[in-house]
Amino acid sequence: MKREYHLNIIVLAFAFVISGCSFAPLAPNVEPLSDYTYVIGPGDNIEMFVWGNPEISRSVPVRPDGKISAPLIEELPATGKTPYQLARELEKALSKYIRNPLVTVIVGGFNGPYSEQIRVLGQAAKPQAIPYKENMSLLDLMIQVGGVTQFAAGNRAVIIRRINGVQQEFRLRIDDLLEDGDISANVNVLPGDILIVPEAYF
């Protein structure tokens, strides 16, 4: 599933380079997600506290397959769940061995599931996948990736976004934002966005 997802992103990037982005509309400055709740992803670290049972309480990693293993629990799916949801499922699993277990889950690492990470491809200084954070903007992304290279065509960059199940492209004005300080070019980004920065024509 992970390989398929990454392959789809590569295909999207290739199609973008071939087709260009001159007809894409400018990205709207969408409202930040008011009800965003972090969900757990592979690579996160889970601090599991079982009240009154310190021998079971410990820190466990979320494996690449999205599951965790802990004392008395061989494996339990964790990816895509909130800390609250995972705590309740741990209580249910532990109730076979402990009377009325009370579990608290604290998350560290904050990678999040792949479907919610924002990917920056092309002529970024440091192309990478970045975990989404509440109220994240294009400027925040540019700071994370170190801006764009000298070969980048920032004003031809696009965001690929899925809206109501339909994939759409929106044009960005990265050069205006970074070189001219035009704050109106700073738009909010959303979980799962793919940002592609093409190379300038010479």
C-alpha positions as CSV (number, residue, x, y, z in Angstrom):
1,M,0.0,0.0,0.0
2,K,2.8,2.4,0.9
3,R,4.7,1.5,-2.3
4,E,1.5,2.1,-4.3
5,Y,1.0,5.5,-2.7
6,H,4.6,6.6,-3.4
7,L,4.3,5.3,-7.1
8,N,1.2,7.4,-7.6
9,I,3.0,10.5,-6.4
10,I,5.9,9.9,-8.8
11,V,3.4,9.4,-11.7
12,L,1.7,12.7,-10.7
13,A,4.9,14.6,-10.6
14,F,5.9,13.2,-14.1
15,A,2.5,14.1,-15.5
16,F,2.9,17.6,-14.1
17,V,6.3,18.1,-15.7
18,I,5.0,16.9,-19.1
19,S,1.7,18.9,-19.1
20,G,2.9,22.1,-17.4
21,C,0.7,24.3,-15.1
22,S,-0.1,27.4,-17.1
23,F,-3.8,26.7,-17.0
24,A,-4.1,25.8,-13.3
25,P,-6.0,28.4,-11.2
26,L,-4.3,30.2,-8.4
27,A,-4.4,28.3,-5.1
28,P,-7.2,29.7,-2.9
29,N,-6.3,30.6,0.7
30,V,-8.5,28.0,2.3
31,E,-9.5,28.2,5.9
32,P,-7.3,26.2,8.3
33,L,-8.9,23.0,9.5
34,S,-10.7,24.0,12.7
35,D,-11.4,20.4,13.8
36,Y,-8.0,18.9,12.9
37,T,-7.0,16.1,15.2
38,Y,-3.6,14.4,15.0
39,V,-3.7,10.7,14.1
40,I,-0.9,8.3,14.7
41,G,1.4,7.1,11.9
42,P,4.4,4.7,11.3
43,G,7.6,6.0,13.0
44,D,5.7,7.7,15.9
45,N,6.7,6.8,19.4
46,I,3.9,5.8,21.8
47,E,4.3,6.4,25.6
48,M,1.8,3.9,27.1
49,F,1.0,4.5,30.8
50,V,-1.1,1.8,32.5
51,W,-2.1,3.2,35.9
52,G,-1.1,1.0,38.8
53,N,0.9,-1.3,36.5
54,P,4.4,0.2,36.0
55,E,5.8,-3.1,34.8
56,I,3.6,-2.8,31.7
57,S,3.9,0.9,31.1
58,R,6.5,1.7,28.5
59,S,7.5,3.5,25.3
60,V,6.9,1.6,22.1
61,P,7.5,2.5,18.4
62,V,4.8,2.3,15.7
63,R,6.2,-0.2,13.3
64,P,6.4,0.3,9.5
65,D,3.2,-1.8,9.2
66,G,1.4,0.6,11.5
67,K,1.1,-1.7,14.5
68,I,2.6,-1.7,18.0
69,S,3.7,-4.5,20.3
70,A,3.7,-4.2,24.1
71,P,3.6,-6.5,27.1
72,L,0.6,-8.7,27.0
73,I,-0.3,-7.3,23.6
74,E,1.4,-9.1,20.7
75,E,0.3,-6.5,18.2
76,L,-2.3,-3.9,17.8
77,P,-3.1,-1.5,14.8
78,A,-2.2,2.1,15.7
79,T,-2.0,4.0,12.4
80,G,-4.9,6.3,11.7
81,K,-6.1,6.4,15.3
82,T,-6.0,9.3,17.7
83,P,-4.2,8.9,21.1
84,Y,-7.6,8.7,22.8
85,Q,-8.8,5.9,20.4
86,L,-5.6,3.9,20.8
87,A,-5.8,4.2,24.6
88,R,-9.3,2.8,24.7
89,E,-8.3,-0.1,22.4
90,L,-5.3,-0.8,24.7
91,E,-7.7,-0.9,27.7
92,K,-9.9,-3.4,25.9
93,A,-6.9,-5.6,25.0
94,L,-5.5,-5.5,28.5
95,S,-8.8,-6.2,30.2
96,K,-8.2,-9.9,29.5
97,Y,-5.4,-9.8,32.0
98,I,-6.0,-6.7,34.2
99,R,-9.2,-5.7,36.0
100,N,-10.4,-2.3,34.8
101,P,-7.2,-1.1,33.2
102,L,-6.8,2.7,32.8
103,V,-4.4,3.7,29.9
104,T,-3.1,7.0,28.9
105,V,-1.3,7.4,25.5
106,I,1.2,10.2,24.8
107,V,2.6,10.5,21.2
108,G,6.1,11.5,20.3
109,G,7.9,11.7,16.9
110,F,4.9,13.1,15.1
111,N,5.3,11.7,11.7
112,G,1.6,11.0,11.1
113,P,0.2,8.7,8.5
114,Y,1.6,9.0,4.9
115,S,-1.8,10.1,3.6
116,E,-1.6,13.3,5.8
117,Q,2.0,14.2,5.1
118,I,2.7,17.1,2.8
119,R,5.2,16.2,0.0
120,V,7.5,18.8,-1.6
121,L,9.0,17.7,-4.8
122,G,11.1,19.1,-7.6
123,Q,13.3,22.2,-7.3
124,A,13.0,22.6,-3.5
125,A,16.3,23.0,-1.7
126,K,15.5,19.9,0.4
127,P,12.6,17.9,-1.2
128,Q,10.9,15.9,1.6
129,A,7.7,14.7,3.2
130,I,6.6,16.9,6.0
131,P,4.1,16.1,8.7
132,Y,1.1,18.4,8.6
133,K,0.7,20.8,11.5
134,E,-2.3,22.9,12.4
135,N,-2.5,26.2,10.6
136,M,0.4,25.3,8.3
137,S,1.1,27.7,5.4
138,L,3.1,27.7,2.2
139,L,5.7,29.9,4.0
140,D,6.0,27.3,6.7
141,L,6.7,24.7,4.1
142,M,9.3,26.8,2.4
143,I,11.2,27.3,5.7
144,Q,11.1,23.6,6.3
145,V,12.6,22.7,2.9
146,G,15.1,25.6,2.9
147,G,13.4,27.5,0.1
148,V,13.9,26.7,-3.6
149,T,17.0,26.2,-5.8
150,Q,18.4,28.8,-8.2
151,F,16.9,26.7,-11.0
152,A,13.4,26.8,-9.7
153,A,10.4,28.4,-11.4
154,G,8.6,29.3,-8.2
155,N,5.7,31.1,-9.8
156,R,4.9,28.0,-11.9
157,A,4.8,25.7,-8.9
158,V,1.5,23.9,-8.1
159,I,-0.2,22.2,-5.2
160,I,-2.0,19.0,-6.1
161,R,-5.0,18.6,-3.7
162,R,-7.8,16.1,-3.4
163,I,-11.2,17.8,-2.9
164,N,-14.3,15.7,-2.3
165,G,-12.4,12.8,-3.9
166,V,-11.4,14.7,-7.0
167,Q,-7.7,15.6,-7.6
168,Q,-7.2,19.2,-8.5
169,E,-4.2,21.5,-9.3
170,F,-3.7,25.0,-8.1
171,R,-0.9,27.4,-9.1
172,L,1.4,29.0,-6.5
173,R,3.4,32.2,-6.4
174,I,6.5,31.1,-4.5
175,D,8.8,33.6,-6.2
176,D,6.5,36.5,-5.3
177,L,6.4,35.2,-1.7
178,L,10.1,34.6,-1.1
179,E,11.7,37.2,-3.4
180,D,9.3,40.0,-3.2
181,G,7.9,39.4,0.2
182,D,4.3,39.4,-1.1
183,I,2.4,38.0,1.8
184,S,-0.8,37.7,-0.3
185,A,1.0,34.7,-2.0
186,N,1.2,32.9,1.3
187,V,-1.7,30.4,1.3
188,N,-2.7,27.7,3.8
189,V,-1.8,24.1,3.0
190,L,-3.9,21.0,3.9
191,P,-3.0,17.4,4.9
192,G,-2.1,15.3,1.9
193,D,-1.1,18.2,-0.3
194,I,1.6,17.6,-2.9
195,L,3.7,20.6,-3.8
196,I,5.7,20.4,-7.1
197,V,8.3,23.1,-7.9
198,P,9.4,22.8,-11.6
199,E,12.7,23.8,-13.2
200,A,12.9,27.2,-14.9
201,Y,13.2,27.3,-18.7
202,F,16.5,28.6,-20.0
